[in-house]
Amino acid sequence: MRISSTIQRGNSPAQPLNQPLPKVLVPLAQGCEELEAVSIIDILRRAGVEVVVAGLDAAPVRASRGVVIVPDVDLNVAMKNDYDMIVLPGGQPGTDNLKADARILNIVQGMVTQNKYVAAICAAPSVLAAAGVLDGKRATSFPGALDAFPQVQQQPQAVVEDGKIITSRGPGTAMDFALVLVERLCGKEKRQTVEAGLQR
């Protein structure tokens, strides 16, 4: 199964002409969790957010259950732009591949320095921890993903916010996570509109 990340762009509600679209970077590594990745991309785009899906290289991304996702651009191209938020889907070996990429760690550190939103789900909060941005922070993750980082204050909730760092547990919390991201970027009313359309 192949999914092009560009197919849903035309479904985003129109934004007021005088209001710039929030812009979000979603990097995808080989072996990412597709349920998380697609939920994040889809729900943000339903809210009218400009989502840039970037592969770590130019190849299509084969996710952990075999779904193939075609990113919009590769990461080197994506890095030429500025973003309001970066969101890291989890899954394995996707998380380890993100963690091994120095560009991802640098982007995460730079976003935190600029007081911009940084978000991660499932095992991917460990990427934030490896980048040093979770030291002393409250966070959640897939069970065990943060155990190697005792400086992180692990929490049991589905979604945890500490300042502009947002983390979530796993595939089953992906929709809740994505809706929180919509609320932070676009406001509570937009979240409610998007959530109503999902018929939860």
ZAMARGU-4260 file (C-alpha; in steps of 0.2 Angstrom, whole numbers, plus 5000, padded with zeros to 4 digits):
<rodrens>
0) 5000/5000/5000 | 5007/5017/4995 | 5001/5034/5002 | 5006/5051/4995 | 5007/5064/5009
5) 5001/5077/4996 | 4984/5070/4993 | 4975/5078/5007 | 4981/5095/5005 | 4966/5101/4995
10) 4954/5096/5009 | 4961/5109/5021 | 4948/5122/5026 | 4953/5140/5019 | 4961/5152/5031
15) 4958/5170/5032 | 4969/5179/5019 | 4977/5190/5032 | 4982/5175/5043 | 4997/5165/5039
20) 4995/5147/5040 | 5004/5138/5054 | 5018/5128/5047 | 5023/5111/5054 | 5038/5099/5050
25) 5034/5080/5051 | 5050/5071/5047 | 5048/5052/5043 | 5061/5039/5045 | 5061/5022/5038
30) 5051/5011/5050 | 5040/5024/5057 | 5023/5020/5064 | 5011/5024/5050 | 4995/5025/5061
35) 5004/5039/5071 | 5011/5048/5055 | 4995/5048/5045 | 4984/5053/5060 | 4996/5068/5063
40) 4997/5074/5045 | 4978/5071/5042 | 4972/5080/5057 | 4983/5095/5056 | 4979/5097/5037
45) 4960/5096/5042 | 4963/5111/5053 | 4971/5121/5039 | 4989/5119/5045 | 5003/5118/5032
50) 5011/5102/5035 | 5028/5098/5027 | 5032/5079/5027 | 5050/5076/5025 | 5059/5060/5022
55) 5077/5058/5029 | 5082/5055/5011 | 5074/5056/4994 | 5067/5038/4995 | 5048/5033/4999
60) 5047/5028/5017 | 5042/5010/5021 | 5033/5011/5038 | 5034/4998/5052 | 5018/4988/5045
65) 5023/4989/5027 | 5013/5005/5022 | 5024/5015/5010 | 5022/5034/5012 | 5029/5046/4999
70) 5035/5062/5008 | 5033/5080/5000 | 5052/5083/5001 | 5068/5076/5008 | 5074/5084/5024
75) 5088/5094/5017 | 5076/5104/5006 | 5064/5105/5021 | 5077/5113/5032 | 5078/5128/5021
80) 5061/5134/5028 | 5055/5140/5046 | 5042/5131/5056 | 5031/5134/5070 | 5032/5116/5076
85) 5041/5099/5073 | 5031/5083/5076 | 5040/5066/5077 | 5030/5050/5074 | 5037/5035/5083
90) 5038/5017/5079 | 5053/5006/5077 | 5066/5006/5069 | 5059/5023/5064 | 5063/5031/5081
95) 5081/5024/5081 | 5083/5031/5063 | 5078/5048/5069 | 5089/5047/5084 | 5104/5043/5073
100) 5101/5058/5062 | 5111/5073/5068 | 5100/5085/5058 | 5085/5080/5068 | 5093/5082/5084
105) 5099/5099/5079 | 5082/5105/5072 | 5074/5099/5089 | 5087/5109/5099 | 5085/5124/5088
110) 5066/5124/5089 | 5067/5124/5108 | 5080/5138/5108 | 5068/5148/5098 | 5053/5144/5110
115) 5044/5135/5096 | 5033/5119/5098 | 5042/5102/5099 | 5031/5086/5099 | 5034/5068/5099
120) 5024/5052/5101 | 5027/5033/5106 | 5045/5030/5106 | 5050/5046/5098 | 5050/5056/5115
125) 5067/5047/5117 | 5073/5057/5102 | 5069/5073/5112 | 5078/5066/5127 | 5093/5061/5117
130) 5094/5079/5111 | 5094/5085/5129 | 5078/5095/5128 | 5068/5084/5141 | 5080/5086/5155
135) 5069/5090/5170 | 5054/5090/5160 | 5037/5081/5161 | 5034/5069/5147 | 5025/5053/5142
140) 5030/5039/5129 | 5027/5021/5124 | 5031/5011/5140 | 5050/5009/5142 | 5055/5021/5129
145) 5061/5034/5141 | 5069/5022/5154 | 5086/5026/5149 | 5084/5044/5153 | 5081/5046/5172
150) 5082/5065/5170 | 5065/5065/5162 | 5050/5066/5174 | 5039/5052/5166 | 5020/5054/5167
155) 5006/5041/5163 | 4994/5052/5154 | 4989/5050/5136 | 4996/5067/5131 | 5008/5078/5142
160) 5013/5096/5140 | 5027/5104/5148 | 5029/5122/5141 | 5030/5120/5122 | 5035/5102/5123
165) 5021/5090/5119 | 5022/5071/5121 | 5010/5056/5119 | 5010/5037/5122 | 5007/5028/5106
170) 4996/5023/5091 | 4981/5023/5102 | 4983/5041/5108 | 4988/5048/5091 | 4971/5056/5087
175) 4971/5064/5105 | 4989/5070/5102 | 4985/5077/5085 | 4970/5087/5091 | 4980/5094/5105
180) 4993/5100/5092 | 4978/5108/5082 | 4972/5117/5098 | 4990/5124/5102 | 4992/5130/5084
185) 4975/5136/5079 | 4965/5138/5095 | 4951/5128/5104 | 4937/5133/5092 | 4947/5125/5077
190) 4950/5109/5087 | 4932/5108/5091 | 4927/5110/5073 | 4940/5097/5067 | 4935/5085/5081
195) 4916/5086/5077 | 4920/5082/5059 | 4929/5066/5065 | 4912/5059/5073 | 4921/5052/5088
</rodrens>
